[in-house]
Amino acid sequence: MKSVYAVSIVLSLLATGLYAGLCFGIAFNPGVSAMSPNAYVSYWQAVNRDYGRFMPPLFVVGMLASSAVVVLSSRKDAVVLIAGVVAAAATLAGIVLTITTLVPLNVLADGWVGSIPDSWSEHRDDWRRFHLIRTVVATAGFAAAAVVPVAQLR
């Protein structure tokens, strides 16, 4: 059981860390805001293609591993259990936010082939705002996942 717990902690850390890092890299990329509309939309569509393949498995691994940490931490110190719950809740919140707000905007942008609508910048701004929220949530989830092994060192 200890090895399952250890693997769950490692996978939770890896998944939440990759997720937070990917979100952070997109959220704080100053060169993107200087792009022309056509260049920005092309970038957005390319990110959608790449991350659209990578993020679902990452979400599944992160959710399963974080949930396993919570279940296997139920008899541990309260700090460990709470950190595990926060990591799992942040992962779930990121999934919900992605599916309900960001994916619909991505689908919209992916449909802009040939011409970009006049309202494109409003959709970009909405996406960036929701993505910033997702980045904060993902970073909090990673921080909480990191507390799990550290709290057990005492």
N, C-alpha and C positions, 0 to 999 in steps of 0.2 A: 504494500500500500504506500510505503514511503517513496518508492520510485515513481509511482503514478502521480503522487502529489508533487514531487520534484519536477517531473516532465510537464505537468500542468502549469506550474509556476513559470518554468522556462518558456513554454509556448505562449502563455499569457503575456509575459514580458516582451517577447519577440513580436507578437501580433500587435499589441497596443503600442509598442515603440515604433514599429514600421508605420502603422496607421498615423500616429501623431507626427512622425517625421515627414511623411508624404503630405499631410495636411499643412504642416508648418511651411514646407518648401513652396507650396503653391500660394499660401496666404501672404507670405512675406517675400515675394519676388518683385522687386521694384521695377524691373525692366518690362514687365507685362503691362503695366498701366500706361507706358509710353508707346505701346504698339498702335498702329493704325487699325481702324475697324476690321478691315479684311485680314490683317495679320493676326489680330486678337481672336477673331472667330476661327481662323484656321488652327491656331494654337489650342483653343478651347475644344475643337473637334478632335484634334490629335490626342489631347489628354483624355477625352472621353473614350476614345478607342483603346488606349493603353490601360488606363485605370479601370475601365469597364470590364476588362478581363481579369485584372489582378485583385480588385477590391472585394468582390463577392467571396472568393475563397479565404481571403484575409479576415473578413468579417466572421465567417463561419468558424475558423480556427480560433479567433479571438473570443468569440462568444462561448464556444464549447470549453476552451481552456479556462477562461475566467469563471465560468459556471462551476467547472470541476474544482477550481481553487476554493470557491465559496463552500461547496458541499464538503470538501475534504478539510476545510479550516474550521468547521463547526465546533470542534472541540479544542481549538487553539485559543490563544490570547484574544481578547476582544478587539484589540487594535488590528490584528491580522485578519480577523473575520470582517471587520468594518471596511478595511482597505480592499479586501477581495470583493465585497458587495459593491463598493464604489466603482471599482474597475469594471465589474460586470455591468453595472447600471450605466456607466459612461459608454461602454461598448454598445449596449442596446440603444441608448439615446442617439448615438452616432448613426447606427443603422436606420433607426426610424427617421431621423432628420434627413439622411441621404435619400431614402426611398420616397419620403413625402414631399420634399422641397427641391433637392438638388437634382435628382434624376429627371423629374419633369422638365426642369430648365435645361438640362443636358439634351434631352430628347428634342426640345424646341430648337436649340442651337444646332443640333445635328441636321435638322431639316432645312437649314439655311444654305442651300446649294444654288449658286448662281447669283443670288442677290441677298443682301442683308436688309432686314426691315428697319425703318426709321427708329423703332422702339428698341433696337438691339442693346443700346447702352443701359436702358432701364433693367432689362433682363440680366445683363452682366452685373450691374450693381446689386440686384437682388441675389444673384448667385454668390457674389463675393461676400455679401453680408451674412448669408446663411453659412457659407463656408467658414467664415471667421468664427461664428458660433460653434460650428463643428470642430474647428481647430482647438478652441478652448476646451471643449468637452473631451476631445481625444487626448489632449495634453494632460488634463486632470485624470483621465483613466490610466494613462501611462504612469503618472506619478503615484497613483494609488496602487497600481500593480507592482511598482518598485518597492513600496512600503512592505508588502507581504514578506519577501525574504529578509529584508533588512530588520524588520521588527522581531524576527525570530533569532537574530544574532545575540540578543541580550541574554 
